[in-house]
Amino acid sequence: MEVIRDIADFPQLSYPVVTSGTFDGVHVGHQKILQRVMERARQNNGQSVVITYWPHPRLVLFPEDNDLKLLTTIDERIEQLRSFGIDYLLIIPFTKEFSRTSSRTFITDILVKALHTKVLVIGYDHRFGKNREGSFEHLKAHSSKYGFEVEEIPREDVDDVGVSSTKIRKALEVGDLETATSYLNRYYTLTSVVVEGNKLGRTIGYPTANLAIPHTHKLIPANGVYAVWATINGEQHPGMMNIGMRPTVDGTHLTLEVHLLNFNQDIYGQSMTVAFAAYLREEQKFNGLDALKAQLAKDRETTAKVLGL
């Protein structure tokens, strides 16, 4: 997949099939649209093109909304779209100035002049342009003038999926991984850098990789213990992860700690991607380190079973 961050650099394509949206999470609802884009591109020996926006529009239009949590950073979104098989990704910087772009200007300057769109695929009730004034009906009525075909994913298909980024966020915030995984059609992931911790885990036989708290608006799942798959340098390792305040040792701030099973390497400063496979239990305060160690042994056993080890 070719990633383009300046619209002026977009290449001349033979038959671009285009869709547009924030695609936070690239969930199964988004995947329906992406599959159709790729299908139409294959039918015409063309190219699949996704337009997305960063920062998330709500962060620009409503900066006071500090509670917004995203399922994907822009780097994570790029990798998910890459793995899905999209040919070209155009990332448009979302600014207040851009938000004032009229639907007509968006169509003529971006879809027609810059991308030379042949087919535009949009989800049911998708709106675009200033004040969301652009609609499928407008595009359909003027498609011959604009020179491209417009296809809308039917309402029944969207309703059948019944998925939204908001539903996934709410599931993750209460530790409902089963719902989140189903809606995403994959494990939810979080990527960060391994930093130094207080090394308490190694004193009780459970050394942990401490992760830096990621991007301000990246959603961190509910506090608790999880079975996870951790990817480092392209290699996947089984592990268990604790998200929380470490009440047994009177912790004072949120920590993200991953204990990798049968692993003993120095990975400080390296990037780790954690895929959340299962929620094991709530975080709890134990009566001393011995009680904590005993519970960790049980967690390790459960993790091995959940991960099929």
Buried (B, 14 or more C-beta within 10 A) or exposed (E): BBEBEEBEEBEEBEBBBBBBBBBBBBBBBBBBBBBBBBEBBEEEEBBBBBBBBBBBBBBBEEEEEEEBBBBBBBEBBBBBBEEBEBBBBBBBEBEEEBBEBBBBEBBBBBBBEBBBBBBBBBBBEBEBBBEEEBBBEBBEEEEEEBEBBBBBBEEEBBEEBEBBBEBBBEBBBEBBBEBBBBBBEBBBBBBBBBEEBEEBBEEEEBBBBBBEEBBEBBBBBBBBBBBBBBBBEEEEBBBBBBBBBBEBBEBEEEBBBBBBBEBEEEBEEEBBBBBBBBBBBEBEEBEEBEEBBEBBEEBBEBBBEBBEE
